[in-house]
Amino acid sequence: MTQQPFSRPGAFDLSSLKRPEPPAGGPAGPGAQGAPAGGQAAAGSSYAVEVTEANFQQVLEMSMTAPVLLAFYSRTRLPESGTLADDLAEVVGELEGRFLAGLVDIDAQPAIAQAVQLQSIPMVFAVIEGRPAPVMQDVLPKDELRTALTQIGQQLTTQGVAGRHQPLQAAPPAGAEVADEPAVDPRYAPAEDALDRGDVDAAVAEYQKLVDANPADAEAAAGLAMSSVLQRSLGVDPDATRAAADAAPDDLAAQSLAADLDLVDGRPEDAFARLVELVRRSAGKERDAAREHLLTLFAAVGSADPRVVQGRRDLASALY
């Protein structure tokens, strides 16, 4: 993946921070096994780092490999926010590289809080390929935090964000080789490799094996759902498919395939609306089939996505 500058629209404004000179030998790049220069791995977690002005830019750059969760806290102003930061570091560690937690003590690092225009604490941003988005503004119990991160990870997988961070360890000896590629959970490697080479059938088969072995594996289930959508869409003419669906609004097969294409094209709201309306107009086995197809699209996008939440409300309204 090609790194892009962090001054593009949607990125943090880092103009108030002076980027430090890299240490001799250069900073550890994405995927390197070492804490970012100027920082140290947070206590108790190999996937969390204390963020300072010296390593802030590098922590953001690590979001090119896999998502970074920036957690802003103050133990003096709001002790509960410090507890959230500790819990985040612990839970992220359980996810084995799916996220890197960057912990920002705003009392020690006020310039960083100013750079991101922080309004309140606690605040957790998800940074993906340099682009930040707020994902949490409340102190959550650890179990709820664990559930929230699992759902976020599932949603990102369906969007093709599947890289993993290497654990943060002591910097390797001078001259030692480090990995250039993001770490991949070995359970998902065969499916992801199949997708990388364009073999969707193989990806479906690999994800199906994971789901059969562990039906509770939400990430595998999401991967299976999205791979199945891709499989059904292979070789389909989008214009002809949508024209056929427009000409036959009550045709289950036509509407289902058009909905798959809507999802692949990044238009989940259109996909959901198409099938919700079919559920509303149909009855019996056809209605059940339309509903089941819609549920597979919900799974592909992820239950935490607000568009899925709204889609479920619309489906309930159509059913009852």
RORO-299953 format. One line per field, with one value per residue: residue number from 0; residue in three letters; x, y, z of N, C-alpha, C in turn. Coordinates in steps of 0.02 Angstrom, whole numbers, plus 50000, padded with zeros to 5 digits. Atoms other than C-alpha are relative to their C-alpha. Layout:
# RORO-299953
seq <- NUM,...
type <- ALA,...
n.X <- X,...
n.Y <- Y,...
n.Z <- Z,...
ca.X <- X,...
ca.Y <- Y,...
ca.Z <- Z,...
c.X <- X,...
c.Y <- Y,...
c.Z <- Z,...
***
This chain:
# RORO-299953
seq <- 0,1,2,3,4,5,6,7,8,9,10,11,12,13,14,15,16,17,18,19,20,21,22,23,24,25,26,27,28,29,30,31,32,33,34,35,36,37,38,39,40,41,42,43,44,45,46,47,48,49,50,51,52,53,54,55,56,57,58,59,60,61,62,63,64,65,66,67,68,69,70,71,72,73,74,75,76,77,78,79,80,81,82,83,84,85,86,87,88,89,90,91,92,93,94,95,96,97,98,99,100,101,102,103,104,105,106,107,108,109,110,111,112,113,114,115,116,117,118,119,120,121,122,123,124,125,126,127,128,129,130,131,132,133,134,135,136,137,138,139,140,141,142,143,144,145,146,147,148,149,150,151,152,153,154,155,156,157,158,159,160,161,162,163,164,165,166,167,168,169,170,171,172,173,174,175,176,177,178,179,180,181,182,183,184,185,186,187,188,189,190,191,192,193,194,195,196,197,198,199,200,201,202,203,204,205,206,207,208,209,210,211,212,213,214,215,216,217,218,219,220,221,222,223,224,225,226,227,228,229,230,231,232,233,234,235,236,237,238,239,240,241,242,243,244,245,246,247,248,249,250,251,252,253,254,255,256,257,258,259,260,261,262,263,264,265,266,267,268,269,270,271,272,273,274,275,276,277,278,279,280,281,282,283,284,285,286,287,288,289,290,291,292,293,294,295,296,297,298,299,300,301,302,303,304,305,306,307,308,309,310,311,312,313,314,315,316,317,318,319
type <- MET,THR,GLN,GLN,PRO,PHE,SER,ARG,PRO,GLY,ALA,PHE,ASP,LEU,SER,SER,LEU,LYS,ARG,PRO,GLU,PRO,PRO,ALA,GLY,GLY,PRO,ALA,GLY,PRO,GLY,ALA,GLN,GLY,ALA,PRO,ALA,GLY,GLY,GLN,ALA,ALA,ALA,GLY,SER,SER,TYR,ALA,VAL,GLU,VAL,THR,GLU,ALA,ASN,PHE,GLN,GLN,VAL,LEU,GLU,MET,SER,MET,THR,ALA,PRO,VAL,LEU,LEU,ALA,PHE,TYR,SER,ARG,THR,ARG,LEU,PRO,GLU,SER,GLY,THR,LEU,ALA,ASP,ASP,LEU,ALA,GLU,VAL,VAL,GLY,GLU,LEU,GLU,GLY,ARG,PHE,LEU,ALA,GLY,LEU,VAL,ASP,ILE,ASP,ALA,GLN,PRO,ALA,ILE,ALA,GLN,ALA,VAL,GLN,LEU,GLN,SER,ILE,PRO,MET,VAL,PHE,ALA,VAL,ILE,GLU,GLY,ARG,PRO,ALA,PRO,VAL,MET,GLN,ASP,VAL,LEU,PRO,LYS,ASP,GLU,LEU,ARG,THR,ALA,LEU,THR,GLN,ILE,GLY,GLN,GLN,LEU,THR,THR,GLN,GLY,VAL,ALA,GLY,ARG,HIS,GLN,PRO,LEU,GLN,ALA,ALA,PRO,PRO,ALA,GLY,ALA,GLU,VAL,ALA,ASP,GLU,PRO,ALA,VAL,ASP,PRO,ARG,TYR,ALA,PRO,ALA,GLU,ASP,ALA,LEU,ASP,ARG,GLY,ASP,VAL,ASP,ALA,ALA,VAL,ALA,GLU,TYR,GLN,LYS,LEU,VAL,ASP,ALA,ASN,PRO,ALA,ASP,ALA,GLU,ALA,ALA,ALA,GLY,LEU,ALA,MET,SER,SER,VAL,LEU,GLN,ARG,SER,LEU,GLY,VAL,ASP,PRO,ASP,ALA,THR,ARG,ALA,ALA,ALA,ASP,ALA,ALA,PRO,ASP,ASP,LEU,ALA,ALA,GLN,SER,LEU,ALA,ALA,ASP,LEU,ASP,LEU,VAL,ASP,GLY,ARG,PRO,GLU,ASP,ALA,PHE,ALA,ARG,LEU,VAL,GLU,LEU,VAL,ARG,ARG,SER,ALA,GLY,LYS,GLU,ARG,ASP,ALA,ALA,ARG,GLU,HIS,LEU,LEU,THR,LEU,PHE,ALA,ALA,VAL,GLY,SER,ALA,ASP,PRO,ARG,VAL,VAL,GLN,GLY,ARG,ARG,ASP,LEU,ALA,SER,ALA,LEU,TYR
n.X <- 50042,49959,50015,50019,49988,50054,50028,50058,50063,50023,49948,49987,49958,49940,49958,49976,49948,49938,49980,49931,49954,49998,49938,49952,50025,50068,50051,50029,50057,50058,49987,49938,50010,49970,50041,49981,49946,50021,50053,49988,50060,50035,49993,50051,50027,49952,50032,50019,49941,50010,49988,49969,49988,49945,50019,50070,50003,49986,50057,50049,49977,50012,50069,49998,49995,50062,50030,49974,50050,49970,50041,49980,50022,49966,50013,50014,50063,50053,49966,50032,49972,49939,50020,50017,49937,49971,50041,49991,49935,50008,50044,49965,49951,50034,50018,49939,49976,50054,49994,49948,50027,49955,50027,49977,50012,50004,49964,49930,49992,50053,49995,50036,50071,50014,49994,50060,50057,50037,50052,50017,49973,49955,50013,49961,50004,49972,49962,49990,49963,49990,50062,50029,50072,50016,50039,50020,49995,50023,49964,50037,49974,49954,50034,50031,49945,49978,50051,49997,49941,50012,50046,49963,49955,50041,50020,49942,49983,50045,49980,49935,49946,49986,49931,49988,49938,49953,49995,49948,49947,49939,49978,49953,49930,49982,49988,50046,50055,50067,50051,50029,50071,50037,50013,50067,50019,49993,50064,50032,49952,50019,50056,49977,49956,50043,50029,49946,49985,50062,50034,50055,50026,49957,50011,50063,49988,49958,50040,50050,49966,49992,50066,50021,49960,50017,50055,49998,49946,50035,49959,50006,50068,50004,49961,50039,50057,49978,49972,50056,50027,49954,50007,50062,49996,49949,50020,50067,50003,50038,50054,50053,50030,50044,50057,50046,50032,50047,50057,50037,49989,50020,49962,49952,49932,49974,49987,49945,49937,49989,49980,49930,49960,50001,49954,49932,49985,49995,50065,50039,50068,50041,50010,50048,50066,50027,50027,50053,50061,50023,50032,50063,50049,50007,50030,49983,49930,49962,49984,49948,49937,49975,49976,49938,49947,49983,49961,49931,49968,49986,49941,49942,49982,49983,50058,49989,50006,50064,50044,50031,50049,50059,50029,50037,50062,50043,50023,50052,50060,50029,50027,50054
n.Y <- 49940,49939,49950,49935,49948,49992,49932,50001,49986,50052,50019,49953,49942,50008,49940,49975,50045,50004,50070,50008,50033,50072,50023,50032,50063,49991,50027,50064,49991,50040,50071,50014,50024,49955,49942,49942,49960,49948,50025,50067,50041,49990,50056,50052,50013,49996,49965,49934,49958,49932,49954,49936,49959,50028,50059,49994,50009,50070,50040,49990,50035,50071,50015,50024,50072,50023,49943,49975,49970,49947,49989,49940,50008,49962,50031,49949,49967,50050,50064,50053,50001,50039,50070,50020,50008,50063,50055,50004,50033,50072,50033,50000,50053,50063,50006,50023,49960,49972,49928,49974,49947,49945,49969,49930,49964,49930,49957,50004,49985,49953,49980,50050,49985,49941,50017,50036,49959,50041,49962,50030,50067,50037,49999,50049,49995,50053,49971,50050,49970,49929,49963,50013,49995,50015,50061,50010,49939,50017,50053,50062,50058,50037,50048,49962,49977,50059,50011,49946,50008,50058,49980,49956,50042,50036,49953,49983,50058,50000,49945,50016,49978,50062,50003,50007,49972,50043,49980,49952,50028,49959,49991,50053,49978,49964,50044,50057,49992,49998,50015,49943,50011,50005,50067,50024,50055,50060,50032,49969,49992,50032,49964,49935,50012,50016,49936,49960,50025,49997,50065,49991,50066,50028,49960,50023,50066,49993,49969,50049,50046,49967,49994,50067,50019,49957,49956,49936,49958,49946,49975,50049,49997,49940,50013,50046,49964,49955,50040,50030,49947,49992,50060,49995,49943,50011,50005,49973,49934,49957,49963,50047,50027,49949,49989,50056,49990,49944,50023,50052,49983,50053,50060,50011,50011,49939,49951,50024,49989,49928,49979,50020,49952,49938,50007,50001,49932,49954,49967,50047,49975,50018,50072,50016,49973,50040,50062,49983,49988,50064,50033,49966,50015,50072,50041,50071,50021,49947,49949,50029,50002,49931,49982,50036,49970,49936,50013,50014,49936,49969,50033,49979,49932,50000,49980,49936,49945,49966,50014,50064,49988,49971,50051,50047,49966,49998,50068,50014,49963,50034,50064,49996
n.Z <- 50000,50006,49949,50025,49950,49952,50005,50044,49966,49957,49954,49946,50015,49960,50009,49936,49974,50039,50007,49978,50045,49987,49967,50045,50025,50024,49957,50019,50046,49987,49997,49965,49933,49953,49985,50039,49971,49954,49956,49974,49997,49937,49954,50002,50067,50056,50055,49977,49994,49974,50055,49983,50060,50039,50039,50022,50073,50018,49980,50053,50060,49990,50021,50069,49995,49969,49963,49936,49957,49959,49940,49963,49931,49948,49936,49950,50013,50001,49990,50038,50067,49995,49997,50068,50038,49977,50025,50072,50012,49985,50048,50064,49995,50010,50071,50035,50056,50041,49988,49957,49957,49985,49940,49998,49937,50023,49954,50018,50071,50020,50070,50041,49992,50040,50071,50022,49980,49952,49966,49936,49986,50044,50072,50036,50073,50042,50056,50051,50055,49986,49993,49934,49990,49930,49992,49931,49959,49933,49965,50005,49963,50042,50043,50054,50041,50038,50052,50049,50043,50042,50053,50045,50039,50048,50052,50041,50042,50058,50043,50028,49955,49965,49977,49928,49974,49963,49929,49985,49959,50004,50069,50021,50005,50062,50057,50002,50047,49971,50051,50035,50009,49938,49976,50013,49958,50043,50013,50057,50054,50064,50032,50022,50057,50058,50024,50031,50068,50038,50000,49953,49982,49947,49940,49970,49971,49940,49946,49979,49954,49935,49969,49980,49942,49944,50022,49963,50027,50035,50056,50054,50027,50041,50060,50042,50029,50053,50054,50036,50041,50057,50041,50038,50046,50050,50069,50010,50032,49954,50033,50019,49939,49970,50046,49989,49936,50007,50040,49964,49930,49954,50016,49945,50024,50030,49948,49958,50035,50003,49933,49994,50037,49962,49943,50028,50024,49943,49989,49959,49988,50058,49998,49947,50017,50054,49973,49952,50038,50025,49942,49986,50051,50013,49948,50001,50008,50034,49949,49957,50038,50005,49933,49987,50041,49969,49940,50020,50016,49935,49972,50038,49981,49929,49960,49967,50047,49991,50057,49985,49946,50031,50044,49959,49981,50059,50011,49949,50020,50057,49980,49950
ca.X <- 50000,50071,50085,50004,50039,49936,49893,49753,49572,49503,49669,49723,49796,49974,50033,50051,50173,50353,50398,50555,50708,50711,50837,50993,50945,50772,50610,50527,50408,50235,50240,50407,50426,50464,50381,50375,50526,50507,50376,50362,50242,50108,50121,50031,50001,50106,49983,49973,50093,50105,50093,50204,50243,50399,50307,50133,50166,50238,50091,49975,50080,50057,49873,49927,49959,49806,49686,49752,49639,49691,49625,49634,49625,49671,49690,49682,49533,49431,49504,49375,49452,49617,49529,49458,49633,49697,49552,49575,49758,49708,49566,49668,49801,49673,49638,49818,49859,49687,49712,49853,49802,49886,49862,49871,49884,49821,49901,50072,50040,49931,49997,49925,49755,49766,49818,49664,49551,49498,49334,49310,49373,49368,49380,49435,49471,49491,49627,49628,49755,49781,49597,49523,49344,49275,49211,49191,49154,49096,49177,49121,49132,49267,49145,49052,49218,49269,49104,49120,49296,49245,49102,49215,49341,49203,49142,49317,49346,49194,49268,49432,49531,49614,49795,49870,50003,50158,50176,50276,50440,50612,50685,50780,50970,51051,51051,50918,50785,50606,50447,50380,50206,50070,50047,49896,49805,49851,49671,49616,49772,49710,49548,49635,49768,49629,49547,49715,49737,49554,49499,49332,49273,49424,49395,49215,49272,49406,49289,49158,49283,49314,49129,49095,49235,49179,49006,49043,49190,49111,49257,49249,49060,49076,49212,49103,48954,49051,49146,48980,48914,49069,49048,48868,48919,49059,49037,48872,48831,48782,48679,48583,48555,48485,48378,48305,48270,48187,48077,48025,48013,47933,48058,48156,48307,48323,48308,48428,48564,48540,48555,48719,48785,48729,48828,48984,48973,48975,48790,48725,48577,48514,48540,48444,48302,48280,48253,48153,48028,48021,47985,47849,47764,47785,47717,47749,47909,47960,47951,48054,48184,48198,48217,48352,48449,48439,48506,48659,48692,48677,48807,48923,48920,48924,48794,48877,48861,48726,48660,48629,48544,48427,48403,48348,48222,48155,48144,48047,47927,47903,47870,47753
ca.Y <- 50000,50169,50294,50462,50629,50670,50847,50788,50833,50736,50715,50795,50970,50944,51121,51157,51014,51013,50845,50782,50726,50536,50443,50369,50224,50295,50265,50097,50087,50014,49834,49854,49767,49912,50056,50218,50329,50442,50332,50169,50023,50049,49940,49774,49777,49741,49838,50003,50150,50311,50452,50605,50750,50656,50501,50568,50580,50405,50333,50410,50337,50165,50181,50144,49965,49939,50049,50154,50200,50367,50381,50552,50552,50645,50556,50720,50800,50642,50485,50377,50428,50356,50194,50189,50212,50068,49956,50001,49950,49784,49744,49794,49673,49533,49568,49528,49672,49713,49886,49987,50093,50263,50335,50525,50604,50780,50850,50791,50823,50979,51019,50856,50897,51066,50990,50878,51017,50907,50965,50843,50685,50542,50539,50395,50420,50278,50326,50226,50268,50437,50483,50505,50477,50488,50320,50339,50483,50390,50281,50105,49952,49835,49705,49837,49905,49730,49709,49879,49844,49673,49752,49888,49758,49657,49809,49854,49678,49691,49852,49767,49837,49679,49724,49690,49775,49686,49681,49825,49762,49831,49902,49769,49774,49887,49805,49678,49648,49692,49643,49763,49685,49699,49546,49440,49328,49154,49097,49219,49214,49084,49179,49347,49276,49208,49380,49461,49349,49372,49194,49234,49052,48999,49143,49088,48910,48964,49079,48940,48823,48952,48980,48793,48772,48919,48994,49131,49199,49365,49417,49255,49269,49447,49392,49248,49363,49491,49360,49279,49446,49464,49286,49316,49476,49402,49429,49519,49667,49807,49907,49757,49692,49856,49878,49705,49746,49911,49821,49686,49764,49607,49483,49411,49353,49517,49625,49516,49524,49711,49732,49634,49753,49904,49838,49802,49979,50052,50095,49989,50105,50073,49886,49882,49993,49885,49726,49810,49868,49693,49622,49752,49703,49514,49371,49190,49103,49246,49368,49251,49233,49422,49445,49310,49389,49559,49483,49419,49596,49662,49533,49587,49769,49735,49752,49906,50009,50143,50105,49926,49986,50093,49952,49837,49966,49982,49792,49779,49912,49817,49654,49717
ca.Z <- 50000,49950,50091,50064,50149,50301,50245,50131,50169,50315,50403,50566,50554,50614,50578,50764,50787,50728,50656,50742,50649,50627,50735,50659,50549,50515,50607,50609,50462,50459,50511,50601,50769,50882,50971,50870,50895,51045,51128,51220,51219,51350,51504,51490,51302,51148,51041,51133,51137,51237,51110,51121,51004,50952,50891,50848,50661,50656,50752,50622,50483,50561,50516,50337,50395,50505,50605,50749,50894,50971,51149,51233,51422,51581,51747,51841,51756,51730,51808,51719,51553,51612,51654,51478,51406,51513,51463,51280,51287,51366,51245,51093,51153,51149,50964,50915,50800,50729,50806,50881,51031,51040,51215,51229,51402,51364,51521,51464,51278,51262,51088,51020,51094,51010,50843,50838,50905,51050,51127,51270,51354,51342,51153,51043,50857,50733,50609,50448,50314,50397,50405,50579,50632,50810,50869,51057,51174,51330,51462,51424,51537,51477,51410,51308,51246,51191,51097,51014,50950,50886,50788,50719,50665,50581,50487,50429,50365,50252,50184,50141,50289,50352,50393,50564,50668,50728,50918,50987,51056,51084,50925,50824,50819,50691,50521,50567,50436,50478,50390,50260,50251,50384,50492,50447,50569,50504,50521,50387,50279,50153,50122,50111,49995,49883,49876,49836,49684,49631,49671,49752,49748,49851,49973,50000,50031,50156,50253,50254,50336,50473,50503,50508,50635,50742,50706,50835,50732,50682,50572,50473,50456,50390,50269,50208,50182,50082,49982,49938,49876,49767,49705,49652,49563,49459,49272,49294,49181,49302,49177,49112,49289,49354,49198,49226,49408,49363,49237,49361,49535,49609,49536,49682,49582,49487,49643,49743,49611,49589,49777,49774,49642,49744,49892,49788,49717,49894,49900,50045,50077,49899,49920,50084,50021,49866,49968,50106,49977,49903,50077,50099,49935,49940,50044,50089,50033,49920,50065,50174,50037,50013,50201,50211,50068,50153,50314,50220,50159,50337,50390,50250,50305,50493,50630,50706,50547,50569,50395,50450,50609,50504,50379,50519,50577,50400,50385,50548,50485,50322,50412,50545
c.X <- 50044,49980,49985,50013,49940,49971,49938,49936,49978,50052,50006,50043,50060,50045,50028,50055,50060,50021,50073,50043,50001,50065,50045,49973,49929,49950,49975,49940,49941,50016,50065,49986,50037,49954,50022,50053,49972,49945,50018,49935,49968,50005,49943,49973,50055,49972,49974,50064,49980,50020,50028,50006,50053,49978,49930,49994,50010,49943,49944,50019,49990,49929,49997,50005,49935,49974,50037,49943,50035,49953,50028,49970,50038,49982,49985,49933,49941,50032,49970,50028,50067,49987,49982,50063,50033,49963,50009,50065,49994,49960,50033,50052,49970,49986,50061,50016,49946,50000,50065,49968,50054,49971,50029,49978,50000,50034,50074,50012,49946,50002,49964,49926,49980,50000,49938,49936,49954,49951,49985,50037,49947,49979,50046,49987,50026,50035,50016,50030,50003,49937,49967,49924,49986,49957,49975,50010,49976,50046,49957,50028,50042,49965,49967,50054,50024,49951,50004,50058,49992,49955,50035,50047,49963,49980,50058,50020,49957,50019,50071,50059,50018,50072,50005,50068,50044,50000,50058,50049,50058,50022,50050,50071,50013,50016,49954,49944,49934,49950,49973,49924,49965,49989,49927,49986,50001,49934,49967,50045,49980,49944,50024,50048,49959,49969,50053,50014,49936,49962,49945,49972,50041,49991,49936,50010,50041,49961,49947,50030,50006,49934,49975,50037,49981,49946,50000,50055,49968,50039,49997,49931,49991,50038,49963,49943,50022,50030,49944,49966,50044,49993,49937,50003,50050,49970,49932,50005,49958,49941,49942,49964,49952,49940,49948,49963,49948,49937,49957,50009,49981,50036,50056,50071,50030,50016,50058,50067,50015,50023,50073,50045,50003,50051,50073,50022,50004,49937,49955,49929,49953,49985,49946,49929,49967,49966,49947,49934,49972,49966,49932,49946,49984,49969,50026,50074,50042,50020,50055,50067,50030,50029,50067,50057,50021,50042,50073,50037,50015,50064,50063,50025,50021,49945,50009,49992,49932,49952,49965,49947,49936,49966,49958,49934,49951,49971,49945,49935,49966,49967,49938,49960
c.Y <- 50062,50050,50067,50052,50011,50071,50001,50012,49940,49978,50051,50058,49998,50061,50026,49957,50002,49928,49992,49966,49925,49980,49967,49932,50005,49970,49933,50012,49959,49926,49983,49979,50045,50057,50059,50041,50053,49977,49932,49962,50010,49937,49950,49985,50007,50037,50068,50040,50068,50049,50066,50042,49968,49942,50005,49988,49927,49954,50006,49962,49924,49981,49981,49923,49970,50057,50016,50033,50050,50015,50059,49997,50048,49969,50051,50033,49952,49931,49942,49996,49962,49925,49973,49988,49934,49940,49992,49965,49925,49964,49997,49944,49932,49987,49989,50038,50028,50076,50013,50055,50052,50041,50069,50031,50075,50048,50002,50022,50048,50020,49951,50012,50060,49983,49965,50037,49961,50044,49973,49934,49961,50008,49948,50010,49935,50033,49944,50033,50076,50039,49983,50005,49984,49938,49990,50064,49987,49948,49938,49947,49957,49951,50036,50026,49943,49986,50052,49992,49940,50019,50047,49960,49960,50045,50017,49943,49999,50055,49990,50025,49942,49994,49993,50029,49944,50021,50048,49970,50048,50005,49946,50027,50034,49949,49941,50014,50000,49989,50064,49994,49997,49927,49981,49942,49936,49965,50026,50005,49965,50036,50067,49993,49985,50064,50042,49977,49996,49935,50002,49933,49969,50038,49978,49933,50004,50031,49951,49950,50031,50005,49932,49979,50041,50049,50067,50046,50054,50024,49952,50002,50061,49990,49953,50036,50045,49962,49969,50052,50010,49941,50004,50054,49991,49994,50028,50069,50046,50035,49954,49974,50050,50014,49944,50008,50056,49978,49949,50011,49946,49934,49991,49993,50064,50052,49979,50012,50074,50027,49981,50051,50067,49998,50002,50069,50050,50038,49955,50025,49981,49925,49981,50023,49956,49937,50013,50010,49935,49960,50030,49979,49926,49964,49929,49986,50054,50054,49975,50001,50070,50022,49966,50030,50067,49989,49984,50065,50039,49971,50022,50069,50003,50030,50067,50060,50034,49988,49932,50008,50029,49949,49950,50031,50000,49930,49983,50034,49965,49934,50006,50065
c.Z <- 50000,50053,49968,50054,50043,50000,49955,50039,50042,50051,50056,49975,50047,49997,50066,50029,49953,49996,50019,49946,50015,50033,49949,49979,49977,50049,49976,49957,50020,49998,50037,50072,50049,50014,49957,50036,50046,50047,50025,50002,50068,50042,49991,49931,49948,49941,50022,50012,50030,49946,50027,49936,49956,49956,49970,49925,49981,50019,49947,49937,50006,49983,49926,49998,50025,50043,50066,50038,50046,50058,50039,50071,50046,50067,50055,49990,50001,50007,49960,49928,49999,50004,49931,49959,50019,49972,49924,49983,50012,49947,49931,49999,49987,49926,49955,49936,49956,50005,50037,50041,50012,50057,50009,50066,49984,50049,49983,49928,49976,49927,49954,50005,49959,49925,49974,50018,50046,50039,50069,50009,50038,49927,49967,49925,49970,49941,49952,49939,50008,50012,50067,50000,50073,50006,50071,50040,50072,50030,49999,50047,49953,49953,49940,49952,49955,49943,49945,49953,49954,49941,49950,49955,49947,49942,49954,49954,49938,49951,49972,50042,50045,50024,50075,50018,50028,50073,50010,50050,49999,49928,49981,49996,49934,49945,49995,49951,50037,49944,49970,49995,50067,50019,49986,50047,49957,49987,49937,49939,49936,49964,49973,49940,49937,49972,49965,49929,49958,49997,50053,50023,50057,50065,50036,50035,50064,50057,50025,50048,50070,50036,50024,50064,50062,49978,50035,49974,49956,49940,49941,49968,49955,49934,49953,49965,49943,49941,49958,49955,49937,49951,49956,49947,49944,49930,49984,49968,50043,49967,49983,50062,50032,49955,50009,50066,49998,49962,50036,50075,50050,49986,50052,49975,49972,50054,50045,49967,49994,50068,50013,49965,50036,50057,49976,49978,50057,50014,50042,50013,49942,50001,50052,49980,49947,50028,50053,49964,49971,50057,50013,49950,49992,50060,49994,49992,49967,50050,50046,49965,49994,50067,50014,49960,50030,50062,49983,49983,50064,50029,49963,50020,50074,50042,50033,49954,50007,49942,50008,50055,49971,49955,50039,50023,49942,49986,50050,49982,49941,50019,50043,49993
***
